Amino acid sequence: MMNLEKMKQRKKQLHLTNQELAQRSGVPLGTINKIFSGATKSPKYTTLLALERVLGMYFYYDQDGPYVSMAREKDGRCAAGYTAEDYYGLQERMQAELIDGQLYYMTAPGRLHQELVGELHYRVKDYIRKNRDESRVYTAPFPVELDGDGRTVVQPDLVVVCRRELLDDRGMKGAPDFVAEVVSGSDGKRDYALKLRKYWNGGVKEYWVVDPFKKTVVAYRFQGEEMDMKIYGFQDKVPVGIFEDLVIGFGEFGG
């Protein structure tokens, strides 16, 4: 267990503010302020564990944004990448996704992001009900264990699942039929690149990147090794390929 001085040193090495540490650990900011100012002399054991869990990680930054690649073991060696079970243990305290054993932090969604996701959910849900379709539609947080190897758990903004046998109490294991991601801040690079590859290789049939900054919808449709990509503007009606006659317009969405 780290003592207070080691925690201060580690926090400085990672360039973490008290607010960032609170967000990633789940410990209230006021509690962290008191601990690091010395006002709290004997923090709770569970609080120290939560802080040490974050401070014991290595944070990296690349073109896809910040992520945690590995944790450091006591002898200084780097431990293996995270697993799905590690992820579920952290998820109560962190807004993150696990991709190929690496933990990526997610940008907190803004108002327009939430409005777009809500409208998409309403349109798809309404279509399913009216057509008595057996599919299910979900919005984040909804864990998707995409590859079945225990090293990837994503949280798409919206998923449509036609094969209900893939659902479980946590979320689902396997590939959704349809995925939509609404770009939010720095997460956009991940949506256009890393997640595109993961969803294509993972067996997703259709993937949308809805970009409120560019006011575009990039619709990818996959069939084996073949990919069809079309770019729509918010003024266009975008057909949902997995359904016969559902089209969604974005022009009336709030800005």
N, C-alpha and C positions, 0 to 999 in steps of 0.2 A: 504494500500500500504506500503510495506517495505521501510524503509529508507536505505541509503547506509551502515550504520554500521550494521544493522540487516542482510542485504544481505551478507556482509562479514562474519558475524558469521555463517549464514546458509550455505554458501559455504564451510566454514571450517568444519562444522559438517558433511556435506555430502561427504567431501574429494574430492571435484570437483576442477579440474584445470580450468583456464580460457579457455583453448582450449576445454575441455569437455563441459563446460557451453555454449560455442559458438556453438558446434555441436548440443547440445540438444535444444537450444533455437532458433537457426536460426539467432542470432545476430552476426555480424561480430566480429572476434577475436580482431581486432584493436579497435573497439568501446568498447568492454568489458575491454580491457586493460586500455583505457583512463578513463572509469567510475571508476574502482576500484583503479586506481592510483590517482584519484582526479583531473585529467587533464580536464575532462568534468564535469562542475559544475551543469548543468541542462540537463540531458538526456531526450530524447523524451519520452512522456508518453507511446507510443506503445512499445518502447524498454524496459522500466521498467516493463510493463505488461508481456512481453515475458520472461524476467528474473525471475520475481516473479512466473510465472507459473511453471517453472522448480524448483526453489528453495523452493517452497511450497510443493513439492512432497517428499515422503519417498522412498528411494532406498533400495532394498533388494538384496541379493545375495544367490543363492542356487545352487544345482547341475546343474541346467539348465542355469545358467548365471544370469546377472543382469536384474532386472525388477522393475517396479514401481507397487506396490500393491494398495496403497490408497493415497489419498490426505488428508491433515489435515484441518479441519474446524476452524473457528475463535475461537470457544470455547475450542479447543483442542481435540475434538472428531474426530475419523476417519470417513471420508465420505465413502459412498458406492463405490464399484469398478467401473471402467470406463465402459462406454457404447460405442457403435459404433459411436454415434454422437460426443462424447468426442474425440474419436480416430480420426475422420475425421478433427476435429478442430486442433488436434496436428500434424497431418501427414505432413503438409506443413513444419514443423520445425524439425521433428524427423523421423529417419529411424527405425520403430518399428512395432510390431505386437501386437494385442490384443487377449488374450486367456483367456477365462472364467473371464473377467473383470480385468485381470492383463496385464499391458503394458510391453512387453519385447523388449529390445533394440537389434538390429541386427548388427552383425559384417559387416563392410564395405567389399564388395566382392573384391577379388584380381584378378589378370590377368587370372590365370588358371580357377578359378571359372567362370568368364565371358566367357572364351573360351568354356568351357563345356556346359554352358547354351545356348550359341549361336549355337553351333553345334547340340545340341538336338533339338532346335527350328527349325533349317534348315531341319533336317532329317524328323521330324514329319510334318512340313508344306509341304515339298516336297511330302510326301506320300499322304497327304490329297488332294493336288492339282491333282496329277496324278490319283488318284482313285475317283475324283469328290465327295469326301465325304463332308457332310454338317457340320462336326465338326469344331471347332475353337480352335486354340492353342495360348496361351498368355504367356509372360514372365513378371516377376516382373519389375516395380511395377504394380500389378494387384490385387486390394482388393477382397478377397473372404469372404463374411459373411457366414461362414460355417454352423452354427447351427440354424440360423434364430431366435435367442433369443436376438439379439442386444448386445451380450457380447463377441463375437469372430469375429475378422477380421484378417485373415492371408494373407501373401504375398508370396505364393509359388514361387519358382524359375521358374517353368514351369507348366502350367495346360492345359489339353485338356477338352473341354466342348462339349459334344454331344447334350445336350438339350439346344438349343439356347434360349428357353423361360426363362432360369435362368439368362440371361445376362441383365444388365442395364447400365446406363450411367457411373456409378462409376466402375463397375466390374461385380460381380455376387453375387447372393444370393442363397445358396444351395451348394451341393457337386459337385465338378468337377468329371469327370469320371476317369481321370488320373492326378496324381500329381508327380512331380519330385523335390526333394530338393538336391542341390549340397552343400556338407559340406563346411563350411567356418569358420575356427577358432573355437571359443568356442561355436558357434551355433550347432555344431555337436551333443552334448548331447541332445539338444532339438529335433533335427531331428529324432534321434533314439528312443526317449522315448515319450516325451510329444506330439509331433506332430503325431507320429505313432498312439497313442490312439485317438487323436482328429479326424484324417482322417478316421480311422476305424469306430469309433462311429458315425461320421458325414455322412457316406454313400458313401465315395470314393471307387471306384471299384479296383483301382490299385495305388500303391504308391512305388516310387523308392527313395532310398537314395544313391546318387552317391558320393563316397568318394575318392577325388583325393589324399588324404594322404595315405590311405590304398590300393588304386587302386582297389576298389571293388564297385560293384553295388548290393545292397540288394533290391530285388524285392518282395513286398508284394502284394498278391491278396486277396481281401476280398469278402466273400459271406455270408451275415448275420453275425452269430457269428463265422463262420469258417474263418481261415486265413491260407493261404499257403505262405511260405517264402522260397526263394531261393537266394543263394549268388553266384554272378558271379565275375570273375576277369576281369580286363580291356582287357585281351586277348580274352575273350569270346564274342560271339554274343548273345545279350540279346533280347529275344522276347518281344514285346509289346503286352500284353494280350488282350487289348481292340480292337486291330486291327488284322485282320486275318493273314497277312503275313509280318508284319513289324518287322525286327530285327535290332538292333543297336549295332555296334562294337565300342569299346572305345580305342583299341590299337593304332590307328593312331592319337588320340587326342594329342595335344601338352602337354609337360611336363615342 
